Amino acid sequence: MLFSSALIGLREGLEAALVVSILVAFLVKTQRTHALRWVWTGVGTAVAISIAVGAILTFTTAQLSFEAQELLGGVLSIIAVAFVTGMIFWMRKASRTIAAELRGKLDEALRLGPLAVFVLSFLAVGREGLETAVFFYAAVQSAQGGTAQPLIGFGIGLVVAVALAYLLYRGAVRFDLGRFFTITGVLLVFVAAGVLGYGLHDLQEARFLPGLDVLAFDASGVLPEDSWYGALLKGIFNYSQQTTVVQAVAWVAYVAIVLPLFLRPVRSKARRENVGADVKE
């Protein structure tokens, strides 16, 4: 769970940090730094709301009955999978043009006034934050109620993301953003498949879906979850030593459909941009 949480934190954090870097760099270059306070106000508000949503989801559901907790956990896990799936496809396409689009939107917002700048910053960062909050709750559920590993994982990912974004902004590093998001996207396909399977299992435990007792396999004898290799698989891919048929079918179907779609060539004439140069422009 530490690895998958860190991966999500890195992806979401880097997307949000890159957005902020592009907005700040544009204002500094065009000598309109008076609007920076509205950018930072929007970013701060988005972060605060995201943290609040994550805390509410994580710490208030303990008052619910077992079946209600499992039902909510299953539904939010599936929503998290939808968010992650949309994220990897959107960023794969948008990585080539995101800087130009953000500059255009910010230029228009500056003409409209401070409120428009605040809203642009808030929405740009808030989307990533709310996705992270939902996925954090799903990660806590799959970690069987423990918040330590998911929290540490997300924290590590976010710290690395902010450090990378700062180095890109300062021009200290440059790398191919498209390639980075392709590699992490492939890993996230398998992470999301595991979250999907766990979410469906929650729905089965809540008696919302049938088949809880119909197992596809029971690997507790050869690959127990309490072994180091079982714990590693569970932490990365949400491996379950007792996997129901519904879980197994969903995992295979998700990977078989999403992975080829994600890896197919993107038909675009836009060239790949060097991120370090792009952020500083």
N, C-alpha and C positions, 0 to 999 in steps of 0.2 A: 504493500500500500504506500510505502514511503516513495518508491520510484514513480509510480503512476501519479501520485499527488504532486511530486516535484515537477513531473513533465507537464501536467496541466498548469501549475503555477508558472512555469517557465514560458509556456506558449501564451497563456492569457496575459501574464505580466509583461512579456516582451511586446505583444501587440499594443497594449495600453501605453507602455512606456515609449514605444516608437511614435505613437500618435501624439503624445505630449511633446516629444522631442521635435517633431516636425512643426507643430504649432508654435512652439517657443522659438525655434530657429527662424521661422518665417517672420515672426513679429520683430525679432532682433535685427534681422537683415533689412527689413523694410522700415526700421527706425520707428516702430509703433509700440514700443515697450510699455506705454501707458496701459495697454490692454492686457498685459501679462497677469495683472491681479485678477481679472475676470476669468482667465484661463485656469489659474491655480484655484480660484474659488469653485469653479465648476468641477475640477478634478477632485478637490478635497471633499466636496459634497457627494460626488459619486462614490468615492472610496468609503466614506462614512456610512452611506446608505447600504452599500454592499456588505460591509462588515456587520451592520445591524441585521440585515436579512439573514446572513449566514448564522449569526448567533441565535436569532429567533427560531430558525428552523432546527438548529442543532440542540438547543437547550430547553425548549418549551414542549417538545413532543413527548418528553418523559411522562407527562401527565396523562397521556392517552393510554387506552387499553392496548394489549399486545397486538391484537388483530388490526386495530386502527393504526398503530405505529408501523406495522408491516405494510399495510395498504398505502400509507403516505410515503413510506420509504420506497416502495416499488414504483409508485407513480412518479416521484421525483427522480428516481434513478433513470427511468425511461425518458423524462424530460431532459435530464443531464446528457443522455446519449444523443438526443436530438440536437441539443446545443453544440456538443462537441463535433458532431457530424457536420452541422452547418458551418462551424468555425473552420474546420480543416479545408472544406471546399471553398469557402469565401476567401480565406487568406491565401490559398494557393493561386487564386485568380487575381485578387486585389493587390498582391505584393508588388506587381509591376506598375501599378498606377495609383497606389494609395496616397503617395506624397502629393502628386499633382492635384488629385481630387480634394484632399484636405486643404491645400493652399487656396484653391478656388472657393471652397465653402467658407473658409475663414475670411477671405477677402470680402466676400459678400456679407458675412456676419458683421464685419467691422463697419460696413456702410450702414447697416441697420441699427447698430448701437450695442452698448455693453451687455444687455440682456441676451441678445442673439449670440454673442461670444460665449457667455456663460452656458447657454443651452447647448451650443455645439460641443463645448468641452465636456459638459456633463454627460451628454448622450454618447459621445465617442468613447469615454472611459467607463461609463455606467454599464454599457452592454457587456463588456468584458467582466466587470465586477459582479454583476448578477449571475452570469454564467458560472463564474468561479464559486459563488456562494452556493448555488444549487449543486454543483459537482462536489463541493466540500461536504455537504450534508450526505450525499450519496456515498462518499468515501468513508465518512464516519459510520454509516449504517453497515457497509460491507466489512468494516473493521470491528464489527460487533460491539458498537457503542463507545469504543475508545477513541478519544480525540487527539491523542499525543502524536501518533505516527502521521495521520493526515495533516495535522497542523504544522508539524516539523517539515514535512514534505513540501507543502504549499509555501512555507516560509523560505525554504532553501531555493525553490524555483523562482519566487518573486525577487529575492535578493540578487540572484544571478541575472535575472531579466533586467532589473534596474541598472546593475553594473554594466551589462552589455550595451544597453541603450545609452548610458552616459558616455561610454567609450566611443560609440558610434557618433554621438553628438560632437564630441571633442575631436573626432577624426583619428583617434588612436588605433581603431581597427576598422576593417572593411571586409564584408563577406557577402556572398550571394544569398539574399533573403529567400528567394524562391527555392533554392536547394535546401536551405535550413528547414523551411516549413514543409517541404516534401518529405524529408527524413523523419521529422517529428510527427508528421501527419500519418505516416505508415505505422509508427509505434502506437499512435493514439487510436488507430482503427482497432487494434487488438485490445487496447485498454477499454475502449468503448464497448466492444463485444463482450468483455467480461462483466462490465457494469450492467449491460443489458441482461445478461444471464442472471446476475444476482438480483436485479430488479424483478425479473419474472419469478424468481424463487420466492422473493418477498410476497408477491401477489398470490403465489400458491399457498404460502403459509397463512396468509390472511383469508384463505378460502375463497378468494376472488377468481382464481384460475384453478382448474382441476389438475390432476397428475402429480401431486406431491409425492406419492408413493411409487410412481412408475419411474424407475431409474434407467438411464442410458448406460451407466457404468458405476461401479463402486471400486475406487482405487485406493481405499483406505489401507489395504494390506501392503501395497507396493509403493504408493506415493502419498503417504499420510500428510495432512496439513501441518502437523506439529514437527515434521522433520525440517531440516534447514532448506532442502531443495523444494519441499512442498510449500513452506512459508514464502520462499522466493517467488514461486509461481503464483501463489495467492496474492502476494504484495504487488506483483506487476500486472497479472492478467485476471485477477479475481478467480483463480482456480478453486474449484470445489471438489473434494475427494468423492463426494456423492452427488453426482449430477443427474438431474431429471431429464427426461426426454425433451420436455419443453425447452429447458435451458440449452441442451446440446444442439437441438435443431435451430434455435434462435441464434446461437453463437456462430454456427457454421454458415447459416443463411446470411447473417450480417456481413461476415468477412468475405464471403463469396460474391456478394453484390457490391459492397462499398469499396473494397480494396481495388478491384479492377477499374471501377469508375474513377477512383481517385488517381490511379496511376496512368490513366489514358492521357495521351498528349493533348495539351491545350492548344486549340487553334487560335493563335493570336499573332499579329504582326509586331506587337510591342516587344521591344528587346528587353532582356533582363537588366535591371538596374543595379548598380553597385550601391549598396545601402549606406555605406559610410559617406559617400559623396552626396547621396540623395538627401540624407538628413540635414547635412550642412548647407545645402543650396538655399 
